Amino acid sequence: MTDISWYDILSRTTPKRPVQLDDLISGDQEPKPHGNVVFPEMGLIPSVALWERDEGGPTHIGVRIVSPMKSVYNVARFLAAAALEREVYPVILSRIDYSGFEQFGFRVERVPDEPMAAQFAEEEIRKFWDLAIIIDGDDIGLWAGQKAQSQSPSDNSK
């Protein structure tokens, strides 16, 4: 992504949420869950040449999302700023069907809910994107000023 792409993401971040069209279309029917990942069992390791990266290019990090975030736009702004300032490009690894990062233009990879399948999927995505690290989205939410659901300091005195 270019700097202009990240500026576009920063300009689109807003606390307003888009209307979920799936809810309007599906009516009373439950939508089928997305994200069934099936990787072929292979004895051979794919060639690194399949996804070569330029020397000195951006670093990619994974951001694991396991539950809906309270304030996606704050985290989106934080990640876009990090991408601009430090060339650290986030790849969202979402275990939920709609993480909220899609509306801003982030790269979102859907990962299955089942722990073993999620681990295999994250490992494959880590190899493909050459992710330097995978961080829990809740941790980034704390860095971006999103308060954790905990007791207030005044509740601790009771």
N, C-alpha and C positions, 0 to 999 in steps of 0.2 A: 504494500500500500504506500501511497505517496503522502507527503505532508498535507496536500490538499484534501486527501481522503480523511485524514484525522481531523482537520479543521471542519470538514463537513459533519463528521460525527459530533464534534464539540458543539457545532451550531444547532444540531438536531436534538440535543439532550434537553429533555423537559420532564417535569414530574407528571405531566398528563399521560395517561395510558390510552392506547388506541382501543377502539371497540373490537371485541373478539367476534369476528364474523363467523367462526365455527359454531359458537353458541347460538347465533341467529339462524344458521342454516340447518343444523342438526336437530333442532327441536327437542323432543323427548329422548332421542336416541343417544346412547353413550358413544363417543368417538373411540375408535380403536387406538390403543397406545402406539406411539411411534418408537423407533429406535432399536428394532431387533437387528443386532449386528451379528453377521455370520462371516467368520473368517475361515478360509480354507486351511486345512491342516497341510502344512508343507514341510518336507524335510530339508528343503533348500532355503537359504537366506537370500532374499531379493537383493539385487545389485544396488549399491549406494548411488550409482549413476542414474538411477530412475528418478531421484529427487535431489540432484545436485543443487547446491546453494552457492551464490557468489561469495567470495572471500570478503570479509568486512561488512557483510549485510546485517540486517537487523537480527536481534535475538528474539526468539519466540518463547513465550511462557504459556503454560496451561492454567486456566482458571476453572476449578471444579465447582459446579453448581449442583447441589443435591436437593435444595428446597427453594421455593420462591423467595426472592430478596425483598425486604421492606422498601428499599430505596434504590432501585436499579440505576436511576439516572445519576445519582452521586457517584456510584462505582464506575459507571460508564465514563463520566467526565474524568475521574481519576486515572482510569486505564488509558484513555485517549491522550491525556496530558503526558503520561509516562511514555507512550509511544512517540509522541512528538519530541519530547525533551531528551529521552535516553535511547530511542530506537529499540524499545522493548515492546514487541507486538503481541497482544494477547490472543489466544485461541480459547474460546469458551467451550468447556467440556460439560455439557448439560445432561443431567439425569432426569430432568423434567421436560415435558413436551414444549413448553414455552417459557424461556428463561427471562425474557424481557430485553435481552441484548440484541435480539434480531431487529427490533424496530430502529436501532441506531446504526446498523450496518456492520456489526462485529461478525467475525467468522465464528459460527456456532456449530460444533460437532455434537450430534445427539449420541449419548452413551446409554446403554441399557441399565435398568434399575438393579438387576441381580448382581451381587458383589463380585462373583468370579467373572462373569461376562463383562462387567464394567472394568475390572482390572485388566483383562485381555484387550478390550477395546482401547482403554487409555494407553496401554503399552504400545499398541500399533499406531495410534495417533501420535504418541510421543516420538516414535521413530520417524514417522512421515514428516512431521513438522520440525523435527530436531529440537524438541522442547527442552530448554535448559532446566526447567523446574515446573512442577504442577503445584499450585497453591489453592487452598480452599477459598471459595468465594466469600465465605463468612469472615475470614481473616482480612481480606481486602476491604470488605464492608466496614470493618472496624477502623482500618487505616483511612478510609474515605470519610470518616465521621459518622458512619451509620451506627447508631447505638444498639448494643446487644439487648436482648430481652432479659433484663435482670432487675434486681431490686434497686431502688434509688438509695442514695446514701442515707436518707432520713429513715428508710425502712430497716437499715442495719442496726439502728439504736434500740429497736424494740426487743 
